[in-house]
Amino acid sequence: MNATVATAIRDAVARVVDPEIRVVTVEELGILRDVTVDSGGHTTVTITPTYSGCPALDVIRADVTAAARRAGATAVDVRTDLSPAWSTDDISTSGRAKLAAAGIAPPGPARRPEQVLLQIAVRCPRCGSPATQELSRFGSTACKSLWRCTACAEPFDHIKAH
Amino acid sequence: MTAGRLDADSAPTVGADDLFAYLLRLGDDALIAAQRLGEWSARAPEMEEDIALSNIALDQLGAARLFLTYAGEVEGAGRDEDALAYRREDFEFRNVQLVELSDTDFGTAIAKLLCLSAFQHPLYEALASSTDTRIAGIAAKAVKESAYHLDHATTWTLRLGDGTPESHRRMADAVDEVWPYTFELFESDELSRRVAAAGIGVEPASLQAGWLGMVGNVLRRATLDVPATDWRPTGGRTGRHTEALGYLLAEMQVLHRAHPGATW
């Protein structure tokens, strides 16, 4: 397996988009931990779940496998790694910008356990106002909460600092 | 061991049987809690609450899958997470009775979630430094999630307890109903002592004072009393369960038993 193909496989895997938040890639979300390609084209991909029960993980596993195969992998092994636990601090700068552009308020710095009850101001991704209100700690996916902007009156999703 | 000193060389280790049994306790608490919480999908008082309880159920299910998958590997008898979840009888489950109780009222569901999450959160926090790195990894993940569960249950307990006369009455009834079942969470036995001595597990009794402080504080703020009761039902850790578990398992397992290995 030449180096060009190995690079192509790694790039293809990194470009896989999250099945539930389709504006960001698994790499930008920080759930792609490692891609190794051996001389025979056998590819090992290491991913980590956002939340333990995230139902998107099975789809990500399938999408990653398909992408690696299309780029020339002869066999693909997808491993799940829990340590260290994923944090929203792992979301890249470009990932945060894409989330905001898609109307999803990106997370602030991850909270430590003792700060759980602390409320952090979240800016409306549409009008930029900090006059927002949490409607529900639990949103359309495990990693999101549901908010409303009291300035422009639009509801929006927010990736919970985690 | 001759001296009263523990170090890396002299710390006792546990066998695969003990580790398997301990993982079943962790996994079954989460699995049965997940199944009960899932019953609220489309039945909660408001849509946001449907989503919240379903999300919490999903977190519990995620932790259960990780613990039971590991349990199956440790056992080495070829059982995977599905075999352990769908092919065991009620007397083979090792969850505490608290999580299997029927949610007769929304208040009951919230009281159970408060008691469970106030137990799981410090438990996972302690397990995150387990000498078993696999358990430590699962717990480090779950502890972040259980913080939300505790927060959510706390918010509802305050809202209902310190709400209308009707919501106060029902929340008080719910706390009274589930309270006797909370003592089982903190029972120690030979197994818990062995896994704790090996640095793998946590002595449940060590979490009791902190739990009572945390839950007692929430109840007081919610204008609710900490119930006084001498009745302490027990048996879940040895496979003796309430009638409620049988019905729960019948629903959870029926498809898998009718169509073994079914996937979709």
Chai-1 contact restraints between the chains, C-beta under 6 A:
chainA,res_idxA,chainB,res_idxB,connection_type,confidence,min_distance_angstrom,max_distance_angstrom,comment,restraint_id
A,S52,B,D59,contact,1.0,0.0,6.0,A-B,restraint_1
A,S52,B,G62,contact,1.0,0.0,6.0,A-B,restraint_2
A,S52,B,A63,contact,1.0,0.0,6.0,A-B,restraint_3
A,S52,B,K141,contact,1.0,0.0,6.0,A-B,restraint_4
A,S52,B,A142,contact,1.0,0.0,6.0,A-B,restraint_5
A,G53,B,L58,contact,1.0,0.0,6.0,A-B,restraint_6
A,G53,B,D59,contact,1.0,0.0,6.0,A-B,restraint_7
A,G53,B,L61,contact,1.0,0.0,6.0,A-B,restraint_8
A,G53,B,G62,contact,1.0,0.0,6.0,A-B,restraint_9
A,L82,B,G137,contact,1.0,0.0,6.0,A-B,restraint_10
A,L82,B,K141,contact,1.0,0.0,6.0,A-B,restraint_11
A,S83,B,G137,contact,1.0,0.0,6.0,A-B,restraint_12
A,A85,B,A140,contact,1.0,0.0,6.0,A-B,restraint_13
A,A85,B,K141,contact,1.0,0.0,6.0,A-B,restraint_14
A,P113,B,A147,contact,1.0,0.0,6.0,A-B,restraint_15
A,V116,B,A147,contact,1.0,0.0,6.0,A-B,restraint_16
A,V116,B,D151,contact,1.0,0.0,6.0,A-B,restraint_17
A,S136,B,E48,contact,1.0,0.0,6.0,A-B,restraint_18
A,F138,B,I51,contact,1.0,0.0,6.0,A-B,restraint_19
A,F138,B,A52,contact,1.0,0.0,6.0,A-B,restraint_20
A,F138,B,N55,contact,1.0,0.0,6.0,A-B,restraint_21
A,A142,B,N55,contact,1.0,0.0,6.0,A-B,restraint_22
A,A142,B,L58,contact,1.0,0.0,6.0,A-B,restraint_23
A,H162,B,K144,contact,1.0,0.0,6.0,A-B,restraint_24
